[in-house]
């Protein structure tokens, strides 16, 4: 992924010396293939390029139209290039080259601000119109590429990283208090996700376009929302859904394998990354290409870790060019020194929570890769109701529901071991208890009961002053509106936060290492298919991710596919290193904490990491 930046000064004020250069320089790690800058009067554009596709080698940015009226900066990868070229040919338009930005710019000359609707892929871009003195911006449908911006009395500016905007004169380093609370209390999500970790920095949300001019007039609207099917699809067999899934997922993986250099993948022992690696291997074998390179963390004593056993088995069955980092010894393609340096250098709260991802990116970067596949969005793509027996009863009858009860108690990732009576009780609560009683229960929990425990790291005065318990209650009550409607539940899990939370974190970490991360599970077509699919495609015979397990059993083996545990080695990296700092940004963090901030080990570690970040930006 490249880095893009722009500054638009208001009311005719000229661009100041060095400001666009400082802004793009703060993100230079994201663009190891060169930085280009353009400015004219009140506007400046810049791009730090990362060549991720064969066509990107010929990109010229900022890209100018023939008449010079429009100039464009682009961070992205187009997946419907043939479709766009065909449409341009129908209008007798011949692109000047075969690059993605050129195809998008020519499409913009035809369709103007409706252009984002015609694009498929991962992208963030901005186009300056010198005649209208207006900047048009857009972000892709799913939010695979970042877009941060600030608008104040003096300027509008955008960047691919939030902290980069602090290089601009007059920008405040005051953090967003809600985000600090979120870091300390991960279950807290009742805040405005359009606000970044910095108080004055906003996020252009997925599927959104925006225009802003020199007079600070802003127009912003959502150009795309995934439609929720309003009726059940016609009756079809599981096998027919599996066949369709294979076709859709194959295309999503193939599109993300378009690269001018060998790609790699981050592989855990779970089904999300296993499916990506298995499909990528099918495609490389069909093309007689070199084996897929993968990067994984495994335990020192791999025989005692089911996650590690699965990784090693997949590496063998898929004939992967596999590289390993062993923990806790931290030997292999990186070391304990590398981990310490990563935590010391990259202390943004998002970075701090993704130590394992950072080390995988470090390994891939050192091996010369520019593209790293992953499957972070697999869980939300395969989302299905946890208590789904009413759907089985409604569709297949009592006998099938009783069988599913038995199978889920044995196999379901989140239900196995609960026992049939508990599963039945929870399904009954979901299906039969009136919404009014559920609301009353939520309010009581948040105000007086178990919900209060989540706020332990915070000072009681902060909880009360910010009305955190009431905000959480409103958020949970709002979620009740989709309970019992499986597609609405699935949509709520996806958007706007479910997919976005994983993608933003992964791409941010990758940017530190000059990598582009691509997630086939976040492909719009894959998400649309999974949303359409009935529950029995996603969860059945007691197994979560049913269609994925069935499709890739022959590739990775039954021992990997048919297991319900969900181990993860990421915690190994968070506990191996503890960050410290001398200050905490004028008390921004201390004012939030309880008198004993080391309430537990996890909270203490998070506090240390947040202090390091606040000290740096302050």
C-alpha positions as CSV (number, residue, x, y, z in Angstrom):
1,X,0.0,0.0,0.0
2,X,1.2,3.4,-0.8
3,X,0.9,6.5,1.4
4,X,-1.1,9.5,0.1
5,X,-1.3,13.0,1.5
6,X,-2.9,16.3,0.6
7,X,-3.2,19.8,2.1
8,X,-5.8,22.3,1.0
9,X,-5.4,25.8,2.5
10,X,-8.6,27.8,3.0
11,X,-9.6,31.2,1.7
12,X,-6.8,31.5,-0.8
13,X,-4.0,31.1,1.6
14,X,-0.9,29.5,-0.1
15,X,0.6,26.2,0.9
16,X,3.4,26.8,3.4
17,X,7.0,25.9,2.8
18,X,7.7,22.3,3.6
19,X,4.4,21.3,5.1
20,X,3.4,18.7,2.4
21,X,7.0,17.4,2.5
22,X,6.9,16.9,6.2
23,X,3.5,15.2,6.0
24,X,4.5,12.6,3.4
25,X,7.9,12.1,5.0
26,X,6.2,11.0,8.2
27,X,4.8,8.1,6.2
28,X,7.8,7.3,4.1
29,X,8.1,3.7,5.4
30,X,4.8,2.9,3.6
31,X,6.3,4.0,0.3
32,X,9.8,2.5,-0.2
33,X,9.6,3.1,-4.0
34,X,9.9,6.9,-4.0
35,X,8.1,10.0,-3.0
36,X,6.6,12.6,-5.4
37,X,5.1,16.0,-4.5
38,X,3.1,18.5,-6.4
39,X,1.7,21.9,-5.2
40,X,0.0,24.9,-6.8
41,X,-1.3,27.9,-4.8
42,X,-3.5,26.6,-2.0
43,X,-3.2,22.9,-2.7
44,X,-0.5,20.3,-2.4
45,X,-0.6,16.6,-3.1
46,X,1.9,13.9,-2.4
47,X,2.4,10.1,-2.7
48,X,5.0,7.7,-1.3
49,X,4.8,4.7,-3.6
50,X,4.9,1.0,-2.9
51,X,4.9,-1.1,-6.1
52,X,2.4,-3.9,-5.3
53,X,1.2,-4.9,-8.8
54,X,2.9,-5.2,-12.2
55,X,1.1,-2.1,-13.5
56,X,2.1,0.0,-10.5
57,X,5.7,0.0,-11.7
58,X,4.7,2.5,-14.4
59,X,2.6,4.8,-12.1
60,X,3.2,8.5,-12.2
61,X,1.8,10.3,-9.2
62,X,0.3,12.8,-8.6
63,X,-1.3,11.9,-11.9
64,X,-2.4,14.8,-14.2
65,X,-5.2,14.9,-16.8
66,X,-4.2,15.9,-20.3
67,X,-5.5,19.4,-19.9
68,X,-4.0,19.8,-16.4
69,X,-7.4,20.5,-14.8
70,X,-7.4,17.4,-12.6
71,X,-4.6,15.9,-10.5
72,X,-5.0,12.6,-8.6
73,X,-3.3,10.7,-5.8
74,X,-4.1,7.0,-5.4
75,X,-3.5,4.2,-2.9
76,X,-5.1,1.0,-4.1
77,X,-5.5,-2.1,-6.3
78,X,-8.3,-2.4,-8.9
79,X,-9.9,-5.8,-9.4
80,X,-12.3,-4.9,-12.3
81,X,-9.7,-3.5,-14.6
82,X,-11.1,-5.3,-17.7
83,X,-14.6,-4.0,-17.0
84,X,-13.4,-0.4,-16.7
85,X,-11.3,-0.7,-19.9
86,X,-14.3,-2.1,-21.8
87,X,-16.5,0.8,-20.6
88,X,-13.9,3.4,-21.6
89,X,-13.6,1.8,-25.0
90,X,-17.4,2.1,-25.5
91,X,-16.9,5.9,-25.0
92,X,-13.9,5.9,-27.4
93,X,-11.5,6.7,-24.5
94,X,-8.0,5.3,-24.8
95,X,-6.1,5.2,-21.5
96,X,-2.6,6.6,-21.7
97,X,-1.1,3.6,-19.9
98,X,-2.3,0.5,-18.1
99,X,-2.0,1.7,-14.5
100,X,-4.8,1.7,-12.0
101,X,-4.7,5.4,-11.3
102,X,-5.0,6.2,-15.1
103,X,-8.1,3.9,-15.4
104,X,-9.7,5.6,-12.4
105,X,-8.9,9.1,-13.6
106,X,-10.4,8.4,-17.1
107,X,-13.5,6.9,-15.4
108,X,-13.8,10.0,-13.3
109,X,-13.7,12.2,-16.4
110,X,-16.7,10.2,-17.6
111,X,-18.7,9.8,-14.4
112,X,-17.4,12.4,-12.0
113,X,-18.3,11.8,-8.4
114,X,-20.2,8.5,-9.2
115,X,-16.8,6.9,-10.0
116,X,-16.3,5.1,-6.7
117,X,-19.5,3.1,-7.3
118,X,-17.9,1.6,-10.4
119,X,-14.7,0.5,-8.8
120,X,-14.0,-2.9,-7.3
121,X,-11.0,-3.4,-5.1
122,X,-9.1,-1.8,-2.3
123,X,-8.6,2.0,-2.7
124,X,-8.4,5.5,-1.2
125,X,-7.9,8.4,-3.5
126,X,-8.3,12.2,-4.0
127,X,-8.7,14.3,-7.1
128,X,-8.1,18.0,-7.3
129,X,-10.2,20.0,-9.7
130,X,-8.3,23.2,-10.4
131,X,-11.3,24.8,-12.2
132,X,-13.8,24.2,-9.3
133,X,-11.0,24.6,-6.7
134,X,-12.4,21.4,-5.0
135,X,-10.9,18.2,-3.7
136,X,-12.9,15.0,-4.3
137,X,-12.0,12.0,-2.0
138,X,-13.3,8.5,-1.7
139,X,-12.6,5.3,0.2
140,X,-13.3,1.7,-0.9
141,X,-16.5,-0.1,-0.1
142,X,-15.0,-2.2,2.7
143,X,-12.3,0.1,4.1
144,X,-9.2,-1.9,3.1
145,X,-7.2,1.3,2.6
146,X,-6.9,4.0,5.3
147,X,-8.1,7.6,5.0
148,X,-7.6,10.0,7.9
149,X,-8.4,13.7,7.6
150,X,-8.6,17.0,9.6
151,X,-10.7,20.1,8.8
152,X,-10.2,23.3,10.8
153,X,-10.4,27.0,10.2
154,X,-7.2,27.1,8.2
155,X,-6.9,23.9,6.2
156,X,-8.2,20.5,5.1
157,X,-5.6,17.7,5.1
158,X,-5.7,14.0,4.5
159,X,-3.2,11.2,5.2
160,X,-2.8,7.5,5.3
161,X,-1.8,7.6,9.0
162,X,-3.4,9.6,11.7
163,X,-0.2,10.6,13.5
164,X,1.3,12.0,10.3
165,X,-1.2,14.9,10.5
166,X,0.5,16.0,13.7
167,X,3.3,17.4,11.5
168,X,1.0,20.2,10.4
169,X,1.2,23.6,12.2
170,X,-1.4,24.1,14.8
171,X,-2.4,20.4,15.1
172,X,-3.2,19.2,18.6
173,X,-1.7,16.0,20.0
174,X,-4.7,15.6,22.4
175,X,-5.9,12.0,22.3
176,X,-9.4,10.9,21.9
177,X,-10.4,9.9,25.4
178,X,-13.0,7.4,24.2
179,X,-10.3,5.5,22.3
180,X,-8.1,5.4,25.4
181,X,-11.0,3.9,27.3
182,X,-11.5,1.4,24.5
183,X,-7.8,0.4,24.8
184,X,-8.2,-0.1,28.6
185,X,-11.6,-1.7,28.3
186,X,-11.7,-3.6,25.0
187,X,-15.4,-4.5,25.4
188,X,-16.3,-0.8,25.2
189,X,-17.3,0.1,21.7
190,X,-20.1,2.6,22.3
191,X,-18.3,5.5,20.8
192,X,-18.0,7.3,17.4
193,X,-15.8,5.2,15.2
194,X,-15.5,8.1,12.7
195,X,-13.1,9.7,15.2
196,X,-9.5,8.5,15.3
197,X,-7.2,8.0,18.2
198,X,-6.5,11.7,18.0
199,X,-9.2,14.1,19.1
200,X,-9.0,16.4,16.0
201,X,-8.5,13.7,13.4
202,X,-11.4,12.0,11.6
203,X,-11.8,8.9,9.6
204,X,-13.5,8.7,6.2
205,X,-15.6,5.6,6.6
206,X,-15.8,2.8,4.1
207,X,-18.1,3.3,1.1
208,X,-18.0,7.0,1.6
209,X,-17.0,9.9,-0.7
210,X,-16.4,13.5,0.2
211,X,-15.6,16.8,-1.5
212,X,-14.2,20.0,0.1
213,X,-13.3,23.3,-1.4
214,X,-11.2,26.3,-0.4
215,X,-14.2,27.9,1.4
216,X,-14.4,24.9,3.8
217,X,-17.7,23.7,2.2
218,X,-17.9,20.0,2.7
219,X,-20.2,17.4,1.1
220,X,-20.0,13.9,2.4
221,X,-22.3,10.9,1.5
222,X,-22.3,7.2,1.6
223,X,-22.2,5.8,-2.0
224,X,-22.5,2.1,-1.0
225,X,-24.1,0.0,1.6
226,X,-24.3,-3.8,1.4
227,X,-27.9,-4.7,0.9
228,X,-29.5,-7.1,3.3
229,X,-31.7,-9.8,1.6
230,X,-35.3,-9.2,2.6
231,X,-36.3,-12.9,2.1
232,X,-34.8,-16.3,2.3
233,X,-33.2,-17.6,-0.9
234,X,-34.8,-20.4,-2.8
235,X,-34.1,-23.8,-1.3
236,X,-30.7,-25.1,-2.4
237,X,-28.4,-27.9,-1.3
238,X,-25.3,-27.4,0.8
239,X,-23.2,-28.7,-2.0
240,X,-24.5,-26.0,-4.4
241,X,-23.5,-23.3,-1.9
242,X,-20.1,-24.9,-1.4
243,X,-19.5,-24.8,-5.2
244,X,-20.5,-21.2,-5.4
245,X,-18.3,-20.3,-2.4
246,X,-15.3,-22.0,-4.0
247,X,-15.8,-19.9,-7.2
248,X,-16.2,-16.6,-5.4
249,X,-13.4,-17.2,-2.9
250,X,-11.0,-18.4,-5.7
251,X,-11.6,-15.1,-7.6
252,X,-11.0,-13.1,-4.4
253,X,-7.7,-14.8,-3.7
254,X,-6.6,-14.6,-7.4
255,X,-7.2,-10.9,-7.5
256,X,-5.0,-10.4,-4.4
257,X,-2.2,-12.5,-5.9
258,X,-1.6,-9.9,-8.6
259,X,1.9,-8.8,-7.9
260,X,5.2,-8.1,-9.7
261,X,7.0,-10.1,-7.1
262,X,6.3,-13.4,-5.2
263,X,3.7,-13.0,-2.6
264,X,3.6,-14.4,0.9
265,X,0.9,-15.3,3.4
266,X,0.6,-15.1,7.2
267,X,-0.5,-18.5,8.4
268,X,-1.9,-19.5,11.8
269,X,-3.5,-22.9,12.5
270,X,-7.1,-21.7,12.1
271,X,-9.4,-22.0,9.1
272,X,-9.3,-18.3,8.1
273,X,-5.6,-18.3,7.1
274,X,-5.7,-22.0,6.2
275,X,-8.4,-21.3,3.5
276,X,-6.4,-18.4,2.1
277,X,-3.2,-20.5,1.9
278,X,-5.0,-23.5,0.5
279,X,-6.7,-21.6,-2.3
280,X,-3.5,-19.7,-3.1
281,X,-1.7,-23.0,-3.4
282,X,-4.4,-24.3,-5.8
283,X,-3.9,-21.3,-8.0
284,X,0.0,-21.5,-7.9
285,X,-0.1,-25.2,-8.8
286,X,-2.5,-24.5,-11.7
287,X,0.0,-22.0,-13.0
288,X,3.0,-24.2,-12.2
289,X,4.3,-21.3,-10.1
290,X,6.7,-21.5,-7.2
291,X,5.4,-22.6,-3.8
292,X,3.7,-20.0,-1.6
293,X,5.9,-18.5,1.1
294,X,4.3,-18.4,4.5
295,X,5.2,-16.9,7.9
296,X,4.0,-18.4,11.2
297,X,4.6,-18.4,14.9
298,X,4.9,-21.8,16.5
299,X,5.7,-23.0,20.1
300,X,9.2,-24.2,20.9
301,X,7.7,-27.6,21.9
302,X,5.3,-27.8,18.9
303,X,4.2,-31.3,19.9
304,X,2.5,-29.8,23.0
305,X,0.6,-27.1,21.0
306,X,-2.3,-28.0,18.7
307,X,-2.0,-24.7,16.9
308,X,1.6,-25.4,16.0
309,X,0.8,-29.0,15.0
310,X,-1.8,-27.7,12.6
311,X,0.6,-25.1,11.1
312,X,3.3,-27.7,10.5
313,X,0.8,-30.2,9.0
314,X,-0.5,-27.5,6.6
315,X,3.0,-26.5,5.6
316,X,3.7,-30.1,4.7
317,X,0.5,-30.9,2.9
318,X,0.5,-27.7,0.9
319,X,4.2,-28.0,0.2
320,X,4.7,-24.4,1.4
321,X,7.9,-22.5,1.6
322,X,7.3,-22.0,5.3
323,X,9.3,-19.8,7.7
324,X,8.8,-20.0,11.5
325,X,9.3,-17.9,14.5
326,X,9.4,-20.0,17.6
327,X,8.1,-18.8,21.0
328,X,8.8,-18.2,23.7
329,X,12.5,-18.5,22.7
330,X,12.0,-16.0,19.9
331,X,14.2,-17.9,17.4
332,X,13.8,-18.3,13.7
333,X,13.3,-15.5,11.3
334,X,13.3,-12.8,14.1
335,X,14.7,-12.4,17.6
336,X,13.9,-11.0,21.0
337,X,15.9,-8.0,20.1
338,X,13.7,-7.5,17.0
339,X,10.6,-7.7,19.2
340,X,11.9,-5.2,21.7
341,X,12.8,-2.8,18.8
342,X,9.3,-3.2,17.3
343,X,7.6,-2.3,20.6
344,X,9.9,0.6,21.2
345,X,9.6,2.1,17.7
346,X,5.9,1.4,17.0
347,X,3.9,2.4,20.1
348,X,0.6,3.5,18.6
349,X,-2.2,1.6,20.5
350,X,-3.1,-0.3,17.4
351,X,0.5,-1.4,16.9
352,X,0.8,-2.5,20.5
353,X,-2.0,-5.0,20.2
354,X,-0.6,-6.6,17.1
355,X,2.9,-7.8,18.1
356,X,2.5,-11.1,16.3
357,X,1.4,-9.4,13.1
358,X,4.4,-7.0,13.3
359,X,6.8,-9.9,13.6
360,X,5.2,-11.7,10.6
361,X,5.5,-8.5,8.6
362,X,9.1,-8.1,9.6
363,X,9.9,-11.6,8.4
364,X,8.2,-11.1,5.1
365,X,9.9,-7.8,4.5
366,X,13.3,-9.2,5.3
367,X,12.6,-12.0,2.8
368,X,12.0,-9.4,0.1
369,X,8.2,-9.7,-0.2
370,X,5.9,-6.7,-0.9
371,X,2.5,-8.4,-0.5
372,X,1.4,-10.5,2.5
373,X,-2.0,-12.3,2.4
374,X,-4.0,-12.8,5.6
375,X,-7.4,-13.8,6.8
376,X,-8.3,-11.4,9.6
377,X,-11.9,-10.9,8.4
378,X,-12.7,-14.6,8.3
379,X,-14.6,-14.6,11.6
380,X,-17.0,-11.7,10.7
381,X,-17.4,-13.1,7.1
382,X,-18.5,-16.4,8.5
383,X,-20.6,-14.9,11.4
384,X,-23.6,-16.9,12.3
385,X,-26.0,-16.7,15.3
386,X,-24.4,-18.4,18.3
387,X,-27.8,-19.7,19.4
388,X,-29.1,-20.9,16.0
389,X,-31.3,-23.9,16.9
390,X,-34.5,-21.9,16.2
391,X,-33.4,-21.5,12.6
392,X,-32.7,-25.2,12.3
393,X,-36.0,-26.0,13.9
394,X,-37.8,-23.6,11.5
395,X,-36.0,-24.9,8.4
396,X,-35.5,-28.6,9.0
397,X,-37.8,-29.6,11.9
398,X,-37.5,-31.0,15.4
399,X,-35.4,-34.1,14.6
400,X,-32.8,-32.0,12.9
401,X,-32.8,-29.5,15.7
402,X,-32.2,-32.2,18.3
403,X,-29.4,-33.6,16.3
404,X,-27.9,-30.2,15.9
405,X,-28.1,-29.6,19.7
406,X,-26.1,-32.8,20.3
407,X,-23.5,-31.9,17.6
408,X,-23.0,-28.3,18.7
409,X,-22.4,-29.5,22.3
410,X,-19.6,-31.6,20.9
411,X,-18.1,-29.5,18.1
412,X,-19.1,-25.8,18.1
413,X,-16.1,-23.6,18.7
414,X,-18.0,-21.5,21.3
415,X,-20.5,-23.9,22.7
416,X,-18.6,-27.2,23.0
417,X,-18.6,-28.3,26.6
418,X,-21.5,-26.2,27.8
419,X,-23.9,-29.1,27.8
420,X,-27.3,-29.5,26.1
421,X,-29.4,-28.0,28.9
422,X,-27.4,-24.8,28.9
423,X,-27.5,-24.5,25.1
424,X,-31.2,-25.1,25.1
425,X,-31.7,-22.4,27.8
426,X,-29.7,-19.8,25.9
427,X,-31.5,-20.6,22.6
428,X,-34.8,-20.2,24.4
429,X,-33.8,-16.9,25.9
430,X,-32.8,-15.6,22.5
431,X,-35.9,-16.7,20.8
432,X,-38.6,-16.5,23.4
433,X,-37.9,-13.8,26.0
434,X,-39.6,-10.5,25.1
435,X,-37.3,-7.7,24.1
436,X,-38.6,-5.5,27.0
437,X,-37.3,-7.9,29.5
438,X,-34.0,-8.2,27.8
439,X,-33.7,-4.4,27.8
440,X,-34.4,-4.3,31.6
441,X,-31.8,-7.0,32.2
442,X,-29.2,-5.1,30.2
443,X,-29.8,-1.9,32.1
444,X,-29.5,-3.7,35.4
445,X,-26.3,-5.5,34.4
446,X,-24.7,-2.3,33.3
447,X,-25.8,-0.2,36.2
448,X,-25.5,-2.5,39.1
449,X,-24.3,-6.0,38.1
450,X,-21.6,-7.8,36.1
451,X,-21.3,-5.0,33.5
452,X,-19.7,-2.8,36.2
453,X,-16.7,-5.1,36.4
454,X,-15.5,-4.1,32.9
455,X,-14.6,-0.6,34.2
456,X,-12.1,-1.8,36.9
457,X,-9.1,-0.1,35.3
458,X,-10.9,3.2,35.2
459,X,-11.4,5.8,37.9
460,X,-15.0,5.7,39.1
461,X,-15.4,9.4,38.5
462,X,-14.6,8.8,34.8
463,X,-17.2,6.1,34.5
464,X,-19.8,8.3,36.0
465,X,-18.8,11.6,34.3
466,X,-18.7,9.9,30.9
467,X,-21.9,7.8,31.5
468,X,-20.1,4.8,30.3
469,X,-22.5,2.3,31.8
470,X,-25.5,4.0,30.2
471,X,-23.7,4.3,26.9
472,X,-22.9,0.6,26.9
473,X,-26.5,-0.2,27.9
474,X,-27.8,1.9,24.9
475,X,-25.4,0.1,22.6
476,X,-26.4,-3.4,23.7
477,X,-30.1,-2.5,23.6
478,X,-29.7,-1.2,20.1
479,X,-28.1,-4.5,19.1
480,X,-31.3,-6.3,20.3
481,X,-33.2,-4.9,17.2
482,X,-31.5,-7.5,15.0
483,X,-31.6,-10.5,17.3
484,X,-33.5,-13.4,15.8
485,X,-32.9,-12.0,12.2
486,X,-29.8,-13.9,11.2
487,X,-28.9,-11.8,8.1
488,X,-29.4,-8.6,10.1
489,X,-27.2,-10.0,12.9
490,X,-24.6,-10.9,10.4
491,X,-24.7,-7.5,8.7
492,X,-24.4,-5.8,12.1
493,X,-21.3,-7.9,12.9
494,X,-19.7,-6.9,9.6
495,X,-20.4,-3.2,9.3
496,X,-19.2,-0.7,9.9
497,X,-16.8,-1.9,12.5
498,X,-16.4,-5.7,12.2
499,X,-14.3,-5.9,9.1
500,X,-12.9,-2.4,9.5
501,X,-11.3,-3.0,12.9
502,X,-9.1,-5.9,11.6
503,X,-8.2,-4.3,8.3
504,X,-7.1,-0.9,9.7
505,X,-4.9,-2.5,12.3
506,X,-3.2,-5.0,9.9
507,X,-2.6,-2.4,7.1
508,X,-1.2,0.1,9.6
509,X,1.3,-2.5,11.0
510,X,2.3,-3.6,7.5
511,X,3.0,0.0,6.5
512,X,5.9,0.2,8.9
513,X,7.6,-2.6,7.0
514,X,6.9,-1.4,3.4
515,X,4.4,-4.2,2.9
516,X,0.9,-4.4,1.4
517,X,-1.5,-6.7,3.3
518,X,-4.5,-8.2,1.4
519,X,-7.4,-10.1,2.9
520,X,-9.5,-12.2,0.6
521,X,-12.1,-12.6,3.3
522,X,-12.7,-8.8,3.1
523,X,-13.6,-9.0,-0.6
524,X,-16.9,-7.4,-1.3
525,X,-18.1,-10.4,-3.3
526,X,-17.2,-12.9,-0.6
527,X,-18.9,-10.8,2.1
528,X,-22.0,-10.5,-0.1
529,X,-22.1,-14.3,-0.7
530,X,-21.7,-15.1,3.0
531,X,-24.5,-12.6,3.9
532,X,-26.9,-14.2,1.4
533,X,-26.1,-17.7,2.5
534,X,-28.5,-19.4,5.0
535,X,-27.3,-20.3,8.5
536,X,-26.8,-24.0,7.7
537,X,-24.1,-23.0,5.2
538,X,-22.1,-21.2,7.9
539,X,-22.9,-23.4,10.9
540,X,-24.1,-27.0,10.6
541,X,-23.5,-30.4,12.1
542,X,-22.3,-28.5,15.1
543,X,-19.4,-26.9,13.3
544,X,-18.8,-23.2,12.7
545,X,-17.4,-22.1,9.3
546,X,-19.0,-25.3,7.9
547,X,-18.7,-24.4,4.2
548,X,-15.1,-23.4,4.6
549,X,-14.2,-26.6,6.4
550,X,-15.9,-28.8,3.8
551,X,-14.2,-27.0,0.9
552,X,-10.7,-27.3,2.2
553,X,-10.6,-30.6,4.1
554,X,-8.9,-32.3,1.2
555,X,-6.2,-29.5,1.0
556,X,-5.1,-29.2,4.6
557,X,-6.3,-32.4,6.2
558,X,-9.1,-33.5,8.6
559,X,-6.9,-33.0,11.7
560,X,-6.7,-29.3,10.9
561,X,-10.3,-28.8,9.7
562,X,-12.3,-30.8,12.1
563,X,-11.2,-29.3,15.4
564,X,-13.2,-26.8,17.5
565,X,-10.5,-25.3,19.7
566,X,-9.4,-21.7,18.9
567,X,-5.9,-21.2,20.3
568,X,-3.8,-18.2,19.4
569,X,-0.2,-17.4,20.0
570,X,-0.5,-13.6,19.8
571,X,-0.5,-13.3,23.6
572,X,3.1,-14.6,23.6
573,X,4.3,-11.4,22.0
574,X,2.4,-9.0,24.2
575,X,3.8,-10.5,27.4
576,X,7.4,-10.9,26.2
577,X,8.0,-7.1,26.3
578,X,6.8,-4.3,28.5
579,X,7.1,-0.7,27.4
580,X,7.8,2.2,29.8
581,X,7.7,5.9,29.4
582,X,8.6,9.0,31.6
583,X,5.5,11.1,30.9
584,X,1.9,10.6,29.9
585,X,0.8,13.6,27.8
586,X,-0.1,16.1,30.5
587,X,-2.0,13.5,32.5
588,X,-4.3,12.4,29.8
589,X,-4.0,8.8,30.8
590,X,-3.5,9.2,34.6
591,X,-6.8,11.1,34.9
592,X,-8.6,8.0,33.5
593,X,-7.0,5.4,35.7
594,X,-8.2,3.9,39.0
595,X,-5.9,4.5,42.0
596,X,-4.3,1.1,41.4
597,X,-3.7,1.0,37.6
598,X,-2.1,-2.5,37.8
599,X,-5.5,-4.0,38.4
600,X,-4.4,-7.0,36.5
601,X,-1.5,-8.0,34.3
602,X,-3.2,-7.2,31.0
603,X,-4.4,-3.8,32.2
604,X,-0.9,-2.9,33.5
605,X,0.7,-3.9,30.2
606,X,-1.8,-1.8,28.3
607,X,-1.2,1.2,30.5
608,X,2.5,1.0,29.9
609,X,2.0,0.9,26.1
610,X,-0.4,3.8,26.2
611,X,2.0,5.8,28.2
612,X,4.7,5.2,25.6
613,X,2.4,6.4,22.8
614,X,1.2,9.5,24.7
615,X,4.8,10.4,25.6
616,X,5.8,10.2,21.9
617,X,3.0,12.3,20.4
618,X,3.1,14.8,23.3
